[in-house]
Structures are given as C-alpha cells and as structure tokens.
C-alpha cells in the first residue's frame, strides 16, 4: 500500500509567527528565487498566505495535500473520502489570479519595495495591465489596514512625562504641477498631521471644508492630551476647547522662528511630509485623478511603517494574512 499523502503542506513547527515574519528582512528578488513551484507553495504556507491544511467540512477530516498535474500550482487539497478537490489558493489573496505563485510573490516584493510597475512587470514576467491590477489590489490591502489600524498620533508620552506634539496643516495642492499641463482639476483639500520624534503621520482627504468636519478628522486621528500645533487659520480656532479641552493648542502667530528645538512652535515636520507626499503623488497619479485617495492611502501606509523595525515587505505580508485568513 502506498503511503498516505500528508494533510499539511509543511509541518506545523515550520509555520512562522508574526514576529518571525517581521524579522525576516527579505530585500532582493534573489532571496525569493526557488527552484520549484512546490518551494513557493511551502514559502506561502509557512507565512500563512495560503492554507497549510484544509478541512473537508462535509466529511470532517483534513484533505490530503497531493500532486495534481492539471492544477496550476502542481498540487491540490483532495478529500480522500468524498474526493472533493480544492485549490491551494482557496480563500487566499491569490484565489482569483491566473498568475503563478512565483510571479505573485515577486509582485508583492517589488510592490512593497516601491519598484516601478513597468520594472515589476518585467521581473514578474507579466503584462503592464496585470501589474496595474495587482498594484491596485495591493493598495486596497493598505487602505483596509489603515481603516482598521489608523495611525492615532499624539497622546501622553509616559517615558518623557510630557504630552506628545503633533503638527497639523491643511494642504490643497498635492497635485499641483499637473495643472500646468492644461488640465483643470478640482481643488482637493487634505488634512495632514505628523507626530514629532516618531514621524508617524496621517493624511486624510477633507471632503467638506468646514470646521466641524475638520474637528472630527482631528479627533479620529489624534489622541487626547496631545499638544497640537497649527497655523492661524480660522478652521483651527479654539482647538483647545474641543470636548472640554482634550487638546493643548499652539499657533504659529505669524512669527519667524529662529530656534529650531523640538518644543518650538513650528510646522517643519508637516511641511517636510508635504514635500515627500507631493513628489510621490505627482510621480504616481499624474494622469489618474480618480486614484488620488487610493495613492494617498498607499503613501500614508508606507509612512506609517517607514520608521518601524521591520521592512515593508514583511508588513505587507502581515496585512495580507490578517485580511485573508486561510
Ligand atoms: Zn470530504
């Protein structure tokens, strides 16, 4: 009698925890070049991006992980009682794709590392159109992650025994520069904030430009007890009275600042964020007005993880595995 096929792709002991994935530090495509399709299957299973084993709900036993010449991934899960077959990609981020798992791993790495779409298409041996789709799927993952884990800046710093300082400002011209090519665009206002010391940031599109909606964006993104620094614009007036005084508020008052120590009243951090945002948004979404919010989400997601201990590829893998439990 031939030995029964295993039910697991890799032994449970080889499954990586979130911390282990964070520490991986995969930077180059070379690091994810493996000889066989099965290696990619195992690589994804270890990181929880495809199921390591699959229960047949009807028979209440684990399916066999078995070779299948006619399946795209070379293997499938098959129930040995009812013979039902399931793709290894069942419920995964990749379930609707026609690409090889190898191509998909390469695309995720290149996207996380901010490679240009045309270069990624070459590396992954796929078309430009497919790459545009996959860049959109990747951005959707970031957008959902931001909704679930908004940056939430400020609050009280127990270690420093002082409130954290957050600079906020409105900006209307993230797409400026593109207008000069003869296209008239609607003015798009965004509200941004940067926490000093950590550089953590949020940027949110302001759909209605009045005080009430600005205040609600601030409360959604900045914790109580924060020192907020703004310019003298009317929309920020009386920020220190919001919810019976949960914030301290300082304004620029129009004065030129000489000293640049961190406790000073300046907006250097947020202005430096605008410079980076503008450059990036202009480079990416010059021609695609409808993509503005999507690119903004990608930018903020990258900013959020920019100064963290782990790289963006690891963080992206963790987002995918949280959003596509297998
Ligand atoms: Zn079954």
Boltz pocket constraint, residues with backbone or C-beta under 6 A from the ligand:
constraints:
  - pocket:
      binder: B
      contacts: [[A, 56], [A, 57], [A, 58], [A, 59], [A, 60], [A, 61], [A, 79], [A, 80], [A, 81], [A, 82], [A, 83], [A, 84]]
      max_distance: 6.0
